[in-house]
Amino acid sequence: MDPASVAKTITLVNRETQQAMHPKLSWNKDFTILTIQPPGRYKISSYYDLKISSEAQAADGGALKDGFTAHFSTVLTPQIVKLTPQIRKRVSIIRSRSSLLHR
């Protein structure tokens, strides 16, 4: 592949916010394997679209027959679904002056 043409045609977008990210691109020595690294962390519980348009060129100047699109998502927000054993009394947390009621 031609790295410059791929860099011009690649997009990484958060599908919910439409915010574009500018990933770091790195290639192996033969320019046949592309590694895409986001500029930071992906947002939790989000959906993304990665696209390389058919205008990206091969090393010999030929165009891709079809573009490439990948849709992916990140993990859901962590949550507590069960506590074992169940605590059935009021617990006071002295340091924060808060109290929790476990059922």
BELNORVEN-V167300 format. One record per residue. OMEGA is omega in radians with two decimals (999 if undefined). D_FIRST is the distance of its C-alpha to the first C-alpha in Angstrom with 1 decimal. Layout:
{{OMEGA | D_FIRST} {OMEGA | D_FIRST}}
//
This chain:
{{3.06 | 0.0} {-3.05 | 3.8} {-3.11 | 6.0} {-3.12 | 8.9} {3.09 | 8.3} {-3.14 | 7.5} {-3.14 | 10.6} {-3.00 | 12.6} {-3.11 | 12.3} {3.06 | 12.9} {3.05 | 16.6} {-2.99 | 18.8} {2.98 | 22.4} {-3.03 | 25.7} {-3.09 | 26.9} {-3.09 | 30.6} {-3.05 | 30.6} {3.11 | 27.6} {3.11 | 26.8} {3.04 | 23.2} {3.14 | 21.8} {-3.04 | 19.3} {3.02 | 17.4} {3.14 | 16.2} {3.05 | 12.5} {-3.04 | 11.9} {2.96 | 9.4} {-3.03 | 10.7} {3.14 | 11.1} {-3.09 | 8.6} {3.10 | 5.6} {3.12 | 6.3} {-3.13 | 8.8} {3.03 | 9.1} {-3.09 | 12.8} {-3.12 | 14.4} {3.14 | 17.8} {-3.12 | 20.3} {3.12 | 22.3} {3.11 | 25.5} {2.99 | 27.0} {3.08 | 26.6} {3.09 | 30.0} {3.11 | 32.2} {-3.12 | 32.8} {-3.13 | 29.9} {-3.07 | 27.4} {3.03 | 23.8} {3.06 | 21.0} {-3.12 | 17.3} {2.94 | 15.3} {-3.04 | 11.9} {3.14 | 12.9} {3.08 | 12.0} {3.06 | 11.5} {-3.03 | 7.9} {3.02 | 6.1} {-3.14 | 4.0} {-3.13 | 4.5} {3.10 | 7.9} {3.11 | 8.5} {-3.13 | 9.1} {3.03 | 9.4} {3.08 | 9.5} {3.11 | 13.0} {3.02 | 13.9} {3.14 | 13.1} {3.07 | 13.4} {3.05 | 16.7} {3.06 | 18.4} {3.11 | 22.0} {-3.14 | 23.7} {3.09 | 26.9} {-3.08 | 28.5} {3.10 | 31.8} {3.09 | 35.1} {3.13 | 37.5} {3.10 | 39.5} {3.09 | 43.1} {3.13 | 46.2} {-3.14 | 47.2} {3.03 | 50.1} {3.11 | 52.4} {-0.08 | 54.3} {3.11 | 57.2} {3.12 | 58.1} {-3.05 | 60.1} {3.13 | 62.9} {3.13 | 64.4} {3.14 | 63.7} {3.12 | 61.8} {3.05 | 62.2} {-2.99 | 59.7} {-3.06 | 61.9} {-3.08 | 59.3} {-3.10 | 57.7} {3.11 | 60.8} {3.03 | 59.1} {-3.13 | 60.3} {3.05 | 58.5} {3.12 | 60.1} {3.11 | 58.8} {999 | 59.9}}
//
